Amino acid sequence: MPSEITKAFLSAFLEYDTVKVVHIKSKKAGIINRITQLVIIVYIIGVAIIYMKGYQTFSSIESSTTTKVKGAAYTNFSTKEFNPHLRNIEDYRRIWDVADYVVPPSESGSFFVTTNIVITSNQTQSTCPEDPEIPGAVCDPNNNTCQAGTPTLLGNGMMTGACVTSDINSKTNVCEIYAWCPVEQDLNPLMRNILDTSNKTYLRGCHYHPRTNPACPIFVLGEIVAEAGEDYDAMATKGGVIAIIIEWDCNFDYDENYCIPKYSFRRLDDPKAKLAKGWNFRFANYFSDNTRSLYKVYGIKYVVIVHGKGGKFNFVPLLINIGSGLGLLAVATVIGDIIVLYVLKKRKYYRSKKFQLAFVEDEEGSCKDKTDLAVRKRKNENCNSDCPETFKLNESQQTK
């Protein structure tokens, strides 16, 4: 038994397969084969080499972006346009230039533009009523729960222990705190940073337009937001983050002057977020150690994202793509074989012509292996008893 297994293994291991070429005169098979070859050649030349620039080597870009914001705004709203609970309306009626609404003045790869602001001017370290909107700030003078030296949760300072009338709502009593006073009123004053204008000379020179001037690097902020599919007035209230995407796709087989960037824009933050919607932060201007003005600013942060590639002709990728494409031509043969051997009506006849087994006789002269019948006839081999029935020669075959 082991010897039979060994013989079977050696017989399978020592076999050799060679390709047999069968020339088939079939219009259907020929047309299918040529169409498959044509599709592969079109892919190699049209897609892999021309469209995907398979004849070039590519390298990624290294970039550094500098930004500059210019312009001024005048917030001269009427009293009716301000929040009626706002205490310091006059602080908002002023001129705003770049030093006021670009905070911080310089950032790496981005810039922030203030579009809304809450001003708490002339704060000093003293005692004052806590904001009634703070959890735990409301108290009852008849049952005082304000504990001296204890901070209010999410509050602005330390409790003094007194329960006093609120300076925001006279009908409400709140805990008195030691803090920067007066405390911030987190109300929306509905301020915008740039007035609407139809004047084309608002910015000097050109300004970006996706169709008429797509290469100009000077942008109007409202147009950037509009190109991102957002409403500027709605976004300016709570702020947000906009990406300015600069795409470089350069072909250095031509002059470098043809290497022109393409701009696109999209919003990065979630406008439908239930918590921490928009973009805001606080900063203070100090007039002395004991006096300051607190600002809570809302705005749009513009993040500049640069990516791209540059390509130049090189023989190596061209030859690689041609070689891999020629290898794909073998697919045409595989598809042709499948159709001829398994689809066409004469598939059984083609299959009998495609595959053939050849056996070589052993030393003792038995017909263990099949070989060419004409050769065996010349050697006067006696194979009628040992050869398989399908390979015995009858008289008519020998005569032919």
Order of alpha helices (4+ residues) and beta strands (2+ residues): alpha-alpha-beta-beta-beta-alpha-beta-beta-beta-alpha-alpha-beta-beta-beta-beta-alpha-alpha-alpha-alpha-alpha
